[in-house]
Amino acid sequence: MMTQTATTPKKRSTRRPKIVINADDLDHIEALANGAMERHPELADRLLDEIGRARIVPAKKIPGNVVQMGSTVTYKDDATGQERTVTLVYPEEADIARGRISLMTPIGVALLGLAEGAAFYWDTRGNQRRTLTVTAVEAPPADGAA
């Protein structure tokens, strides 16, 4: 009797990476999501979904390599190899010219709570699905000024 061992090619996981959210930011983030329900329901739903699956932890227990509000993050587009560095901020602090992107954008929602090395997908406004990898995270300044 002959035994066969099947070798299955490794597939990239379609599971979303684990995320961690700072408990101090939770109320503000939830309020933004709820406030966006009428204007941007898909984005609001995605943010609420992310909150629902996140591990919520006290600020002092957030690892330094996890993207939180005020973090500066570098990510790479896996298709093009292009890297970009941005700071994740609340909408009122957003300034794309200074690399300050709002949480209330598709990429902002996708980055929230990810750790260095995490790969994730996001859908562009042109309905393209892109895979991005977080390559570096710099924690926000201790004084809270991002």
N, C-alpha and C positions, 0 to 999 in steps of 0.2 A: 504494500500500500504506500502510495506516494503522497507526501504532504506538500502542499503548496503554501508559500508565504506570500501573501499579497502585499505589494508595496504600493501604497497610495501616495500620490504626489501631495506635498504639503500645500494646503490652501491658506491664503491669508484669512485670518479670522474675521467674520462679519460681526462679531460681538463688539459692542461699543466698549471703549476703555473705561476703567473705573474712574470716578471723579470724586473730589473732596471739595466742599465749600465751607468757607469761614462762617461760623455761626453769627458773628457780628454783622456780616453783610446780608444775611438771609432775608430779613424783613424788607430791606431796600430793594433787593433783587426781585422778591415776590411781588412787591408793589409795582415795579416797572413792568413785570410780565402781565399782571392783571390789568394795568392801565393800557397796555398795548393790544388787548383782546379785540377791540373794535377796529383799530387802524391796521394792525398787522397780526391777524389771528394765527397764521402759520408759525411765525417767529415766536409769538407768545406761547403757543402750544409746545413748541420745541424747548423753550426755556423752562416751562413748568415741568415738562417731562424730565429734563436734566436735573432739576431740583429734586424731583421725586425719586430719582435713582441715586442721588448723591449721598455720600457719607458726610454729615454735618458735624464739624468739630470746632472746639474753641480755638480762637485765634492763635494762642500760644502753642497749639498742637499741630498747626498746619506745617507740613514739611516745606523747607525752603525751595524745593524743586517742583512745587505745585503752583499752577497758574491761579492767582486770585486777583481780586480787584486791586489795581495799582502795580501789578507785576509787569516786568518787561520780559517779553517772550520772543524767542527766535524760533521760527518754524520753516520747514523746507517743503516745497511743492514736489512731491515724489515724481510727478510726470516730467517737470521741466528742470528739476534740480535747483531752482531758484530759491534763495533764502530771503526771509524778510524778518525784521525786528520791529515789534510794536509794543505799546503799553496798553493794557486793558483798563478802561476807565468807564465811569458812568456817563450817560449821554450828555449831560451838561458840561462835561470836561473834555469831550471829544474834539480832536483837531487833527484831521488826517494829514495835513501838511507837516505836523510835528510827530507823526507816527503814533498818535493817541487814538485808538479805535474804541468805539462804543461797544459796551456789552450788548446793546440792542441792535446788533447787526448779525448776520448769519455766522461770520467768522468769530465774532465776540462770544456768541452762545457756544460755538464749537470749542473754543479754547478754555472756557471757564472750568476750573477744577482739574485740568489734565496735568499729569506729571511729565517730566523730561523723558523722552523716549517713546511716549505714547503716539500712536498713529491714529488718525481719525479722518472721516470724510465730511465734506460739507458741500452743499449745492450752491453754486454761484447764482447770481441774479440772471444769468443767461442760461439757466437750467443745465449746467454742466456739473457732474459729480467729480470732485477733486479729492485726492488723498494727500493729507499733509502730515508731517511728523514734527513734533516738538523737539527741538535740538538743544535748547537752553532756556532756563528760567531764572530770572533775577527777582528775588523777593522785593516787595514794595518797601520804601523807606520806613523805618521804625516809627517815625512821627506821623505817618499816614499821608503825608504829602506825596502825591504821585507825579 
